[in-house]
Structures are given as structure tokens and as C-alpha cells.
Amino acid sequence: MARAEPQRRADYPHLLAITTRWMDNDAYGHINNVTYYSYFDTVANHYLIHEGGLDILASPVIGLVVELSPLVIPGDFKYAAALLILILLLLVRPQGLLGRAQRVG
């Protein structure tokens, strides 16, 4: 299998420099894994505010990072997995996730 070409900074149209703090690093000087999620959140919100015109105080719309995963799963498999979870949930709790259990009959 041929190795994929590494991506370059020029491949990404939006970049944001983020200053790291002392607490972002572990004992070996590496950025902690959970800190990356904070960086993604910061970049996504910066983009929505500055490029998308989002007003975080007055806008009725919110911005969400819907998916953040290093694992690439085909879209059809995601839908099948969601359907399977829904079926299992309804088998275990026929009244739904938030409904009250009631006896029928």
C-alpha cells in the first residue's frame, strides 16, 4: 500500500495561532490530549464569530462541532449503528428514553 502524501499548512484555508500555557503540557513537554479538544473548540468558535458573524450574546443560533474523531467510519455504517442503538433502546425501554414506565392492559 502506497503511503499517502503528508498534508501541508497551505491545504487548510483557516489557521489560528494558539498560545499554550504551562498547564497544557505533561511531564515530557507534550500537549495533553484533552487540551486538543479545547483548542478545537476555540478555533471553531473563533471561526463562527469572526467569519460567520455569530453574536454569542444575542444570536438565537449556536455553533456546534458535530464530530471530532481520528477514526474514519463510513457514513452508511454510522446510520446502521444509530438504527441498531435505537432498536435496542426501544426493546429495553418501549416507553422511550425519557418516558415513564406504564403498564399497558
ABEGO torsion letter per residue (X at the ends): XBBBBBBBAAABABBBBBBBBAAABBAAGBBBAAAAAAAAAAAAAAAAAAAAGBBAAABABBBBBABBBABBBBAAAAAAAAAAAAAAAAAABAAEAABBBBBBX
